[in-house]
Amino acid sequence: MMILITGGHGNLANNLKKYIDGDYYGKDMLDLTDRNCIKNLPKYDVLIHTASGDPNVNDHLELLFSKAKKIFAFTSRQGTFLNWKKPGQINYGIEKLNLNFIAYRHNIENHNVQLLEPGHMESKDQYDMIAKKISGMYLTWNFDKNMIYDLCNEKYLGY
């Protein structure tokens, strides 16, 4: 089984390495802002999209999604609920809101992207807990709702 994990050098990806064998690509190995880099990727069975930090990553997200049969993409409450009262980068919230929109639209035809809201992750234990949850679900997950799944509370989030 071929698995691609984007954001391969981030905290979440580093914890996923304990549980999931795959291609962990960071910015130095896969430029998600470059259409040609994505085009040259092989077809994967599973994509776990943890990359963020550059709004231009979403410019080619549909192409990235076309490279996998089963997709898990991490969003955040800041982007999901547009909680602008909380401190933090507004660009990050907009990036995640855009990710959500692209995933929803992609699912209308393909029904193979699950948006995941991991909750607050700051400590190594919190990252490890989320990585462990993903490792226990990614192979058997059924895409039955085009909604965001809250990993901490193990339920879908209402709009």
C-alpha positions as CSV (number, residue, x, y, z in Angstrom):
1,M,0.0,0.0,0.0
2,M,1.4,3.4,-1.0
3,I,0.8,6.2,1.5
4,L,1.8,9.9,1.1
5,I,2.0,12.2,4.1
6,T,2.4,15.9,3.3
7,G,4.0,18.3,5.8
8,G,6.4,15.5,6.4
9,H,8.7,17.4,8.8
10,G,5.9,18.8,11.0
11,N,5.0,17.8,14.5
12,L,2.0,15.7,13.5
13,A,3.9,13.9,10.6
14,N,6.8,13.2,12.9
15,N,4.4,11.4,15.3
16,L,2.7,9.6,12.5
17,K,6.0,8.0,11.6
18,K,5.8,5.8,14.7
19,Y,2.5,4.3,13.4
20,I,2.3,4.6,9.6
21,D,4.8,3.6,6.9
22,G,4.7,5.9,4.0
23,D,6.4,8.7,2.0
24,Y,6.8,11.7,4.3
25,Y,7.4,14.7,2.1
26,G,8.2,18.1,3.5
27,K,8.7,21.3,1.6
28,D,12.2,20.3,0.6
29,M,11.0,17.1,-1.2
30,L,7.5,18.2,-2.5
31,D,6.7,21.8,-3.3
32,L,2.9,21.8,-3.1
33,T,2.8,25.3,-4.6
34,D,4.3,23.9,-7.8
35,R,1.8,22.2,-10.1
36,N,4.6,20.2,-11.9
37,C,5.9,18.7,-8.7
38,I,2.4,17.4,-7.8
39,K,1.8,16.2,-11.4
40,N,4.8,14.0,-11.2
41,L,3.6,12.2,-8.1
42,P,2.5,8.6,-8.6
43,K,-1.0,7.5,-7.6
44,Y,-1.3,6.7,-3.9
45,D,-3.7,4.6,-2.0
46,V,-3.9,7.0,0.9
47,L,-3.0,10.7,1.3
48,I,-2.7,12.2,4.8
49,H,-2.5,16.0,4.2
50,T,-0.9,17.7,7.2
51,A,0.9,20.5,5.3
52,S,0.0,24.1,6.0
53,G,1.6,27.5,6.4
54,D,1.4,28.6,2.8
55,P,-2.0,29.7,1.4
56,N,-0.7,28.9,-2.1
57,V,-0.7,25.2,-1.2
58,N,-4.5,25.2,-1.8
59,D,-3.9,26.5,-5.4
60,H,-3.2,22.9,-6.5
61,L,-5.1,21.0,-3.8
62,E,-7.5,19.5,-6.3
63,L,-4.6,18.1,-8.3
64,L,-3.1,16.7,-5.1
65,F,-6.4,15.1,-4.2
66,S,-6.5,13.4,-7.7
67,K,-3.3,11.5,-6.7
68,A,-5.0,9.4,-4.0
69,K,-7.8,7.0,-3.6
70,K,-8.5,7.9,0.0
71,I,-7.7,11.3,1.5
72,F,-7.5,12.7,5.1
73,A,-6.9,16.4,5.4
74,F,-6.4,18.3,8.6
75,T,-8.3,21.5,9.2
76,S,-8.7,23.7,12.3
77,R,-11.4,25.3,14.3
78,Q,-10.1,28.7,13.2
79,G,-10.9,28.0,9.6
80,T,-14.0,25.9,10.3
81,F,-15.8,28.4,12.5
82,L,-14.1,31.6,11.4
83,N,-13.3,32.4,15.0
84,W,-11.6,35.7,14.4
85,K,-11.8,36.7,18.0
86,K,-9.1,34.3,18.9
87,P,-5.5,35.5,18.5
88,G,-3.6,34.0,15.6
89,Q,-2.9,34.5,12.0
90,I,-6.0,35.3,9.9
91,N,-4.2,33.9,6.8
92,Y,-4.1,30.5,8.5
93,G,-7.8,30.6,9.1
94,I,-8.5,31.6,5.5
95,E,-6.2,28.8,4.3
96,K,-8.1,26.2,6.3
97,L,-11.5,27.6,5.2
98,N,-10.3,27.3,1.6
99,L,-9.2,23.7,2.3
100,N,-12.6,22.9,3.7
101,F,-14.4,24.4,0.6
102,I,-12.1,22.5,-1.8
103,A,-12.7,19.2,0.1
104,Y,-16.4,19.7,0.2
105,R,-16.6,20.4,-3.5
106,H,-14.3,17.4,-4.3
107,N,-16.5,15.1,-2.3
108,I,-19.6,15.9,-4.3
109,E,-18.1,13.9,-7.1
110,N,-15.5,11.6,-5.5
111,H,-16.6,11.1,-1.9
112,N,-13.1,10.2,-0.7
113,V,-11.8,13.1,1.4
114,Q,-12.3,13.3,5.2
115,L,-11.6,16.6,6.8
116,L,-10.2,16.1,10.3
117,E,-10.2,18.6,13.2
118,P,-7.5,17.4,15.6
119,G,-8.3,19.9,18.4
120,H,-5.6,21.8,20.2
121,M,-2.2,20.2,19.8
122,E,0.8,21.7,21.7
123,S,2.5,18.9,23.6
124,K,4.2,15.8,22.3
125,D,1.6,13.7,24.0
126,Q,-1.2,15.6,22.2
127,Y,0.4,15.1,18.8
128,D,1.0,11.5,19.6
129,M,-2.6,10.9,20.7
130,I,-3.9,12.3,17.3
131,A,-1.3,10.3,15.4
132,K,-2.4,7.1,17.2
133,K,-6.1,7.9,16.4
134,I,-5.3,8.3,12.7
135,S,-3.3,5.1,12.6
136,G,-6.3,3.2,14.0
137,M,-8.8,4.6,11.4
138,Y,-7.2,5.4,8.1
139,L,-7.4,1.9,6.6
140,T,-11.0,1.1,7.5
141,W,-12.6,4.6,7.4
142,N,-15.9,4.8,5.5
143,F,-16.7,8.2,3.9
144,D,-20.4,8.5,4.8
145,K,-20.6,12.2,5.6
146,N,-19.2,15.3,3.9
147,M,-18.5,16.9,7.2
148,I,-15.6,17.6,9.5
149,Y,-14.7,14.9,11.9
150,D,-13.6,16.0,15.4
151,L,-10.9,13.5,16.4
152,C,-10.8,14.5,20.1
153,N,-14.5,14.1,20.6
154,E,-15.0,11.4,18.0
155,K,-18.0,13.0,16.3
156,Y,-18.9,15.0,13.3
157,L,-19.0,18.8,13.7
158,G,-22.2,20.6,12.9
159,Y,-22.1,23.6,10.6
